[in-house]
Amino acid sequence: MIFTGSLRYIEYLLFARHRKGHGIHSPFVFDFVNRILRNKTVHPFVLTIEKLREKNIRDLRIINVVDLGAGSRRFKTSSRKVSEIAKYSAIPGKYGILLSNMAAEYGKSSIIEFGTSLGISTMYLAAGSPGSVVYTMEGCPQTSRIAAENFREGGFDNIVLMTGSFDDLLPQLKRKRVKPGLVFIDGNHKKEPLCRYFSGIYEISDNDTVIIIDDIHYSNEMEIAWNEIRSYENVSVTIDLFRMGLVFFRKGVTRSGYTLRY
């Protein structure tokens, strides 16, 4: 992720509530902080996933990346080394652990991911909730093949990898009547597509669904989208972790928005 400016991050550090829950008056959010954000348990699967990350960082293959989203600020051409994608684009381990904690808590029977890339985030989701099916969508065929290699080598059998446009694949999930417990959106850093994907997921979500949006401060456009999403009628709680935004639909919980350190 590339931050839109150091001032935004300074504002985040100044105004974010304490990571231990100090100053949080919502019992729901306080409970979330203590059970999810503060859960630093290191599971054996972390070692497996991080070994695959290191393998990809050493992978000097060059692939042609089909980017259906906003494109990359770091990479200027479609030809990229796998090592560079693994180093600069894959989710950091800290946030991978957060994804696994949230998958364990909210994954239920199914999880949906927009944007597989090399599959690092996908494996954290799958490992966190081994009883869930993780439907992950990737627009680039060559990137998708490397993700499939990682899933096989890591021994993950609860991942369904779908390759193609999100606009084509999401209707397939709707026809399957997939009801996600958790959704991770990290595939297009433009306002219009992000809001469109959120609306599509919104239609098949329920009171227990949690949506995670990556890179909410990537650009002014993403921040506008994030603020628009926060205003949806049934959204009860939003949490801004600077890198990620979390959206809850809990009935009976006072509508609120928090900025928390992680």
Phi, psi and omega in degrees: 000144176244122182287150182284348178168150182293332181297321179297320181290323176297318177299319179300313181295326182286323189252350180292141176290159185295143182294344179270000176098002180297133177082008179262120185265346179279119178302324180298312182289322178300317178296319178299315180301314186285327183268332185250301185295324183269002179282103183255018179302128179260108181274156179304330182294338179299318180298317179299313182292319182290331174294322177292324175300313180297322176299316179293326178294333178270358185277112185266009176300144176253128180238159177263112186271123173269109184256109181269001182257218185279354183086178183247138174282334183277318185263126185264347179231167179280343178276119185221147174283142175303322181301322181287322177296315180296322184284320189252338186251334182290148182295136178297154182303322180304316181279336172298318178296321176298316178300318181294321177297319181289325176297318179297324184277320191240357189300329183048226184273340183211150178230141177241135177234128173263108178103086182284318189054231180275358173093010180296309179297322180301316181293324176296319177297314182294321180289325181293330181224076185297343178274355179263154169266126178260112175267112183241136186244133180225132183278338185260118182300318183290321175295319179300321180296322179290322175300318179299322176300315181297318181297318179296314183293326180280350178078026181272118182247009179248025180246130173250110183267124182241129184247127180148189179288138178302323181295334177273326187277324182300319176300329177297319179293324177295320179294330176283355182061039177290128177244095188287139170277327182221141178228134177239116182255113180210059186223348182205121186260045175236149185299307187299310178296319181299313180295326178293316179295319180298317179298321178296318178290323179305324182293332183249012179267163174226191184303330186264354182289140174237133180245129177251128178244122181274153172061044183291343177248023180298325183202169176301322181298317179292324179293322176298316178299316180300316180293326177293318179297321180299336184272357180303145189302314186270002176286122182261317183225135170236144179231124179260113177258016185074299177289317184240152171243135182248135184236127179240150180243025190295122174286145179085357178258131182301131180299128183200159176228130182236147170247118186237148173280144174220000000 
